[in-house]
Every structure is written in C-alpha cells, then in structure tokens.
Amino acid sequence: MGQYTRDEIETAYAHYRETAKRCGTGGQQWDEWADLFTEDAVYYEHLYGKFEGREAIRTWIQTTMNEFPNNEMTDFPADWWIIDEEKGWVIAAVWNRMQDLGDGEVYQAINWSRLDYAGNNQWSYEEDIYNVDEFSVMVTAYLRARKAHPPANG
C-alpha cells in the first residue's frame, strides 16, 4: 500500500482539475494553480523545459499562459486518468482546449501528464508529454478560424 489512499489522490486530482478550469477561464491568473505544487516541486514541460521549485513554476505558468495565443487556451478537461496508489501517481490524457469561437468547432490538442502526489492537496512533480506538431496544427487552425469568428472578448 502506498503512502496515500486512492480516495485522497482522487480528491486532490479533482481539485487540481477544478483549479486549472478556474484559472483558465478566470482572467489567466494562475497563482492558485501554482500553489498546488510543493515548494521544491519539479515541473518538466517538454517544449519549455524543466522548472524547479514552486516559484519557478509560478513564473513560467503566469508568463506562458498570459501570452497570445496561450491566453486563449481556457479549458483542460481530462479525457481519462489512472491512479497508481502504490506510487502516488496520476497518469492522465488532458485536452488543451482553446476558447469557443462559436463556429461549431472544438480546437484542442492532447497531452499526457504524470503527476506525483505529495499529500496535503499538493503535487511534487508534473511532466507533460505531447506532440508539438499536433499543437501547431491545432493552433494554426484556431487562429485561422479566429480571424473569421473573433471571440466576444476581442
């Protein structure tokens, strides 16, 4: 048996998802999300690099998610996830979804994430793996559609 129960990890992951949703749709203030990581957490993002410590994660996420077009990536629904109770891991397939343009299309690309649970509703590690080309194709299609259907918020 692992250090944490499956229920605790499941509850913490639900909170993680809810927090990402709030941050993505709430004016791009990502402090609450960064606070879900331990002070010594490591975040490995294969395009942007490795960030060590909560404050480095905070600086990266605030900068990245406030830049266009990333600031229009507003929803991160998990398609599925698996909990490894023994290791305290969550492995998930997460959609990175752009805001709705009202054109009937959903602009999104998927990544696979591993999160290591550290207790007290915090995570000590996250790694995101995805195909950069798939994201590029999605963002290009989104930007093309955005010209024809500008979002309500400009």
Sequence and secondary structure as in RCSB ss.txt:
>XXXX:A:sequence
MGQYTRDEIETAYAHYRETAKRCGTGGQQWDEWADLFTEDAVYYEHLYGKFEGREAIRTWIQTTMNEFPNNEMTD
FPADWWIIDEEKGWVIAAVWNRMQDLGDGEVYQAINWSRLDYAGNNQWSYEEDIYNVDEFSVMVTAYLRARKAHP
PANG
>XXXX:A:secstr
  SS HHHHHHHHHHHHHHHHHHHHTTS  HHHHTTEEEEEEEEETTTEEEESHHHHHHHHHHHTTSTTGGGEEE
  EEEEEEETTTTEEEEEEEEEE   SSS   EEEEEEEEEEEETTEEEEEEEE  HHHHHHHHHHHHHHHHHS 
 TT 
